[in-house]
Amino acid sequence: MFERYTQEARRAIFFARYEAGNYGSHHIETEHLLLGLLREGAVAKWFPGKFNVGSEIRSEIEKRITQGNRISTSVEIPLAADCKQVLSLAVETSEKLGHRLVEPEHIMIGILRVETSLAAQILIARGVKPGSIQEHLAKEPSPNILAELSQSEKEIVLQCMKAIADGTEIEDREFHTRLSIDRPTLRRIISVWPEIDDATENSDEFLAVNNCLNEVCHGFDIPPTEWGKWFTHSKDEIEQTYAKWLRLRGGLSGGNR
């Protein structure tokens, strides 16, 4: 559900669940999400010069909610309807801004757009407006997609690129046709992986990651007896990495073949 969220945004949602349980709430409400964003450090920046905004907001929330008995972290707590709407609006905002990942600021805008929610009322009363946050985001580059891959997933990408570059499955005469980059370019990317810039669409880095994963999953025929020569991960793990890559890329499908 949260594959398109940055690590910071996912942590904020995790903290929101913690806050809901701490206050004995049977749903994750917008105020818990706001507290999660506070914990992640995504709110204070909109209150320049104020050093106690977190404690002020928490104090106001505690005055306006009914607290219950603490709920164990082992118990699943669902999102409230308003909270679901906030997250939906956060995704919508990121798409409108051309961002492939959802950041904490997108969630802030989502909260402010659900004006009847407690979290929105608290922020609006303190002068926070969605327009100023959106204007700030519009000036920022889209988050680094490669940063969202785990170390294991980066290793899978590297193994796929090496298998394509050094294997004999794809002949030189058809290499560029199938990968949209040449073999020396792929080897150059391998030599510096993962220390490369974000792979923007149609860049050599993007084509290397996207099309090598695609080839191994759908076009690269490696006999089972030779699989271990190139890979320490299973085919399922590679396919899962490719599926995540496509989700991070906003649903972009297939290779540029």
N, C-alpha and C positions, 0 to 999 in steps of 0.2 A: 504493500500500500504506500510505503514512504520511500520507494526507490529513487524518486526524482528529487528528494529533499537532501540538502547538504547535511554534513555531519552535525553542524551547529544547529540546524533546524530540527533534526531528529533528536538531538540531545534536549532541546527545549521541550519537545513533546514528551520525552521520557521524564523530564523534571515535572511536567504538568501532571502526569499520572502520579508521581510521588506526592505532589502537593495535594491532589484530590484525596489520596489515601490518608495523608496526614490530617486532613480536616474531616475525615469520616464521610466524604461525599461518595455516593454510589454512581456518579457520572463525572467525567472530566468536563468541567465547565470553562467558559472563556476566561474567568478570573484565574483559574489554575494555569491556563495556557499563558496568561500574562505573567504570572509568577515564574513559570518556566522560562520565559523569555528574559525576565529579570536575572534569573540564575545564570543564564547563558551570556549575560552582558549585552543584550541586544536592545535594551530599553533606555538605559541611562544616557546614551549618547544624544538622545532627543531632548534632554534636559540639561543643557550646558550650564555649568556653574553651580549645579545642585548636587550635593554629595550624599544626601540622605533620601533620595527619591525612592529607592527600593523599600526602605523601612516605612516611608509615608504611605506608599501604595499598599503594602502588606497590611498596615494598620487599618487603612480604610476598608479593605476587603474584609478583614476580620470583624469589623463593626457591622458589616452589611450582610453577612452570611450566617447561617445556623451551623454550628460545628457539631460533629458527632464523634463517636468512638473511632479511633484510628483503625484503618483497614490494612490488613497484612499485604505485603508486596506480592505475595503468591496469589492473591485474588485478582482476577481480571476486572478492570474498571472500564466500561465503554465510554465513548465520546458522547457528549450531550448533543442535541440537534443543532444548537447555536455553534458549538465547537466544530461540528462537521461542516457547517456552512462557512465558517471562517477558513478552514483548510481548503475547501473548494474554491473560495475566492482568492486564496493565496496562490493556488495553482493557476487560476485564470489570470491573475495579475502578472505572474512570471511569464506566461505565454504572451500576453499583450506587450510586454517589454522586450520580448525576444530572448528571454533567459530560459535556458533548458533545465535549470535547477531551481528549486524553491529555497530561498534564504529566509532567515528570521525576519528580515524587513518585509518580505512579502506577507508573512503571517501577521505582522503588525498592521499592515494595510487591510488585510482580511478582517481583523478584529474591529478596526475603525469603521469598516463598511457595514458591519452588523451593529448599527447604532443603538439598538435597544438592549444590547448585552451589557452586563455589568462592567466588563473590562473596557468596552468602548466608552461608556459613560465616564469612567475614571480617567481615561486618557484625554477625552475631549474636554473635560472640565479643567484639565491642566494645559490646554492649548495645543495638544498634539493633533496635527491634521494629516490625512492620508496624502494630500497633494505634495507636501514638502518631502515626505518619505519617498514618494514615487518619483519626484523630480531628482532626488539624490540617486536613486537606483538607475534612472535613465542615463545618468552620466557614467555609471560604473560598467566595466566590461562584464560579460557573462562569466560565471564562476568556472574554474578550471575543471573540466570533465575528468581528466586523467587523475586528479586528486581524489576523486570519489572511488577509484578502484583500490581494493585492498592489496597488500603486498603479495598475497597468494595469487590474486587475479592478474597483477602486473607480471608475475612470473609465468602465468599461463599464456599471456599475450606474447611474452618474449620467446617462449618455447614454440609457439605457433609461427612467429616470424622466422625463427631459425630453421624450422622444418621446411618452410617455404623457400627461404633463401638458399639453404645448403642442400636440400633434397634434390632428387632427380625427377620427381613427379611432374614438374612443370618445365618444359623445355624453354630455352632462351627465346625462341622465335614466337612463342605465345605468351611469354611472361607478362609483358606490358598489357596485352589484350585482356588478360584475366585479372591482373592486379592494379592496372592503371598507373603503376610506377615501375621503374626498371629494377633489376636485381642489385646493381651497385647502390642505388638510393636506399633500398630496403636494408642493405648491409650497413650503410652509414647510420641509419636510425637505430639499428640493433646495437651499434658500437657505443651509443650514448644513452640507450634506454636504461631507466625511465627518466633521465634528466633531460627532458625536452619540453618545449613550450606546449601550451594547450593545443590539442589537435583540432583546429578549426576546420569546418567542413570543406572538403576538396583540397586541403593541404596534404603534403606528402605524408605527414604523421597520421592524419586522419585515415588516409587510404591504406597505410600500412596496417594500422590496428583493425579497421573495419573489414578490409578485404582478406587479410590473413586469417582472422577469426572465421569469416564466412567460408573461405576455401577449406579450412580444416573441418568445419562442421558440415559442409554441404557438397564440397567438390574434390577434396583431397582424399584419395583412396590409398590408405596405408594398411598393409596386411597386419593382422593382429600380432604376428610373430615379430614385427618390426616396430610396433607402437612404443615399446620401452626405449628404443634407440633415441626417440625425439622427445617423449613426454613422460613426466612423472605424475601427471594428473590424468584422470579418466576422461573419456569422451563426454560423459554427462557433465562433468565439472567445466569442461571447455564450452559446452553448449549453454550452460548456466551463465558463464561469464559473457558469452556473446549476447545472450538475451538481456543481461543487465546493461551491456554497452548500448544496445539498441534503445532500451528504455531511457538511459541517460541522454541519448542523442535525440530524444523527443519522438521515439517511434520510427526513426529512419530505418528502412528495411533493406536487406540484401546488400550485396557488394556492388561497387561501381564497375560492372563488367561489361 
